[in-house]
Amino acid sequence: MPTARFCQLVGIPERSYRRWQAKARAGHPPKGPWPAPVRLAHREVIVELAIRRPAWGHRKIWATARHGGYRVSQSSVLRILDDAGLLLKADYQRERRQLAQQRKAAFAAPPTGPNMVWQFDFSEYETTGGGTWRVGGIADYWSKYEFGWHWSPTANQHDAIAAVELALAEAQRLLDGPTLLEHLTDPDTGEIVPITLVTDNGGPFRSFRFGAYIGGRPELRHIRTRVRTPGQNGVRERAFQSLKYEHLYRQQIDDALDLVREAETFRVEFNQIRPHEALSWNRPADVHEGRADPATPTFPEAETLPTS
């Protein structure tokens, strides 16, 4: 077998192999393998997480492990997954990085807390036997929290109103105390600071009925992005991509019941389990409810696990 072919099969660079071969022939074989106590101590946990979340890269696996109390570095997680053959392909990672590039917001001043800017849009998914279904979803721009999703075979003005009502109801539930209107009222001036609801220029959002509904809700003000600028609604678009590429496209979705069940499973995971790099690896639910700062990781400290 040619040396180049052998190196390709065993997964090592040809230059490294030839260097090791020359040292061995000279009576100075390369040193190692070196002990790896951290990798040995955490291998079982990291591999289990990677198998459970096959669509996640090594950094999300690392953040999840840190949230579980395992004090391990990103490089150790990378090597563990590489040894186990669980690393995602380079093309997949490149696509994810491109989709996650910083996008320009549709507002001048960035929000500093939850329930200041929401992003709203529709997406669709075709099941194998139950037709094409549309989902209307609202995401909080600051916390990345996904409010309840409205599924329907249509994406019209009635569906848009239903999706907004779902978001308002869940936002009220998460407050667990004052009403949403009280929460949005400035205590000094008594002025209501409405939530900015950002949408694109789709028909449902330009309809008279939707405009009249928003006009009757003092909690909301509606703005639309510029034409043909989906990046201005980037948080919403990105989360729908995660829903499809991390979950739905990896499942067998036969009908609407399967679709709604699997989508809701992912929404709960997205809000409560999945670490978000844009939130310093915190979870949206923790950030939205004030248990975590989006600029500071909140990993628990390990007590008995090895640290080197």
N, C-alpha and C positions, 0 to 999 in steps of 0.2 A: 504494500500500500504506500502511495506517495506520502511524504511527510505533510504536505499541505492538506491532503485529504484527512489524514489522521488527526491533525490539529483541529480541523473543522468538526470532526465527529466528537472529539472530547471537549471542545469548547474552550480552547486556549489559543492565544496568539502564536503564530508560527515563530516570530522572533523570540518570544519567551521560551518556547520549547527548544529552539536551537541554542539559546544561551545556556539553558539548564543542561542540555546534552553535552556542550563543550566543557562545562565545569565538571560534569560527571566523568568524562573521559580523562580529564586532567587530575582526577583524584580529589576534587573539591566539589562534592555534590551540594546542591542548594540546600539551605537550612529550612527547617519546618517539617511538617505543618505546625504552625504555632497554635497553642491552646486558645480556645475561644469560649471562655466561661459565660459571657453574656449571651452569645448565640445559643449555646447549649441550654441555658436556663430558660430562655424565652421561646425557643423554637416551637414547642408544642402549641403555645398560645397563639403565636403569630401565624402559624400554618392554619390553625383552626379558624382564625378570623378571616384569612385570605380565602379559604375554601367557602366560608359562609357568605362572603361578599366578593364574588369573583370579578365584579365590575370596578372595584376600587383599586387605586394605585397604592404604592408602598407608603406614601405620606398619609393617606387617610387611614390605612391600617395602623401606622405608627400612632396617629392621634387617638384612634380608638383604644389602642393598647394603653396609652398614657392615661386616658380617662378611666380605664380599668385598674389603674394603680401600678402598672408595670413600667419601671424606669428603664427605658431602652431608647437608644438613639435612632434617628432615621437611617443612618448608614447601616446599623446592625439589622434593622428590619429589611432593608434592601438586600443585604447579603443572605439573610435567612430565606427570603422569597426566591432569590436567584438560585440558591442551592436546591430548593425544593421545586424549581421549575414553575413557579407561580407568578412570575413577573408578567405584566401586560406587555403586548407588543409595542415597539417604538412608534409605529404608525398610529396606534390608538392613543398613546400618550400625546403625540403631537397634535392630533385632532382635538383632544380635550384642552390642551393649552391654548390653541387658537380660539376655541369657543369661549374660553374663560378670560380672554383679553379684556382689559379695562374699556368700558363703554361709556360714552358721554350720557349724562342724565338729562332729562327733559325739564330741569329746573335749575335755577341759578345757585341758590344756597343749599348745600347738602344737608340732609336731615341729621339731627343729633339724638334722636330717640325713636321709639316705636310709635306707630299710628300718626306719623307725619306725612309720609308719602307711600301710597300703595300703587302697585303696577298691575294692570288688568289686561287680559287678552284671552283669545280662544285658541285651541289647538285641536287636532283631530287624530283619531287612530282607527285603523281598519282591522276588524277582527276576522278570524278565518272563516266563520260561518254566520256571523250576526250583523254584517253590514258595517258602515262607517259611523263612528260616534264622535261628538264634539264635546270638549271639556272647557268650561269657563272657570278660570282660577285667578285669585288675587293674592299677590305676595307683598309683604311689607318690605320696602326697599332697605330700611336700616337693619332690621334683624334677620331678613331673608325668610321669615316665617311664612309658611304656606297655610292660608285659611282654607276652609272647606271648598271642595271642588264640585261644580255642578255639571253633571253629565246629561247629554240630550242628543237626539239625532239631528237637531237643528242648532244653529248659532245665531239667533235673532234677538230682537230687542227684549222679548220676554225672558229669554235665557240670560241676557246680560243683567237684567234686574234681579233675577233669581240668584245669580252668582254674587251680586253685591249684597243682597240680603243675607246670604250665608256668611259672608265675611263680616258684616256688621254684628251678626249674632255671635259669632265666635270671638270677635274682638271684645264684645261685652262680657262674654263668659270668662275670658282670660283676665279681665280687670278684677273680677272677684271683689266687688265693693261698689265704688261709685259708678254711675251710669257713664256711657261713653261720652255723652254730651257734657257732663260735669267734668270728665277727664280732659276734654278739649277746651274748657273755659279757662282763660287766664285769671288767676286768683286776684291779681292786682287791678286789672282794668275791667274784669267781667266780660271781656270780649271773647267770642268763640273763635278759636283758630281751627278751621276745618282741615280735614285730611285731604291732601291733594291726590286725586285719583287720576293716574296717567294711563291713557289708552292710545291705540293707534287711530287711524281714520276709517276704520271699518264701518259698514252700514249700521250695525246695531248701535254703535256709539254716536252716530250722527243722527239717529232717529229722534223724532219729536217726543215720543213716549219716554225714551231713556233720559232725554234732557229734562223733561218735566219731572221725572222721578228724582233726579239729582237735585233739581231746583227745590224740591220739597223736603230735602234732607239737609238741615243746617250743619250736620257733621261732615258733609262732603263738598268739595268743589272739583270740577272736572276740567282737565286740560288734555288736549290731544297732541301727539308728537307731530313733527314735520312729516310731510309725505315722503315715503320711501326711506325712512330712517329707522329701521327696526332696532338699531343699537340703542336708541333712546329709551327703549323699553327692555333693556338688556337683562335685568334680574328676572323678569317674568319669562322671557324667551329661554334663558339659560336653565331655569328650573324645569321647564317642560322638556328640554333636551335631556336633562338628567333622568326624568321620569321614563322617557322612552329608551334611551341607550343603556341605562343602568338596570332597568327592570322589565318594562313591557316587551322590548325586543328580545329579551332572554327567556320569555315565558311562552307557553302555548295558550293564547287567548282565544277562546272559541266564541263567546257571545258577550252580551252586555253585562251579564251578572259576573262573569269572570273578570271582565275589564274593570268594573267598579270596585270589586273586592281587591284585586291586585293593586290598583291605583291607590286605594285608601291605605293599604298596607305600606306602600312606599311613602305616602304622605306622612304617616306616623313616624316611619323610620327617618325620613328627611328632616323632620322637625325635632325629634327627640334623641336620635342615635347618631346620625351621620355627621361627622365633624366637617366644618366649613373653613377652608383656608382664609377666605375673606373675613371671617369672624375670629381670626387667631385660633383656629381649630376648636372653637366652641360650637355648641349646638344652637340652632335658631330659637328653640323654646326657652333655653336658659337665658339667651340674650334678650328676647322679647319680654320675658317676665322679670327681668332685672336681676337674675341670679349670676350673670356673667357679664364682663365688659368685653365688647367686640375687639378691643385693642390689646387685651391681656389674656394669655392662655390660663385656664383654670384647671390644670391637671392635678389630681390628688397626689400627695407625696407618698412614695412607697416606704414601708418600714422594714420588711424582712427580705426583700428581693435584693440580689446583688446589684451593685452600682458601678462596676468596672469590668 
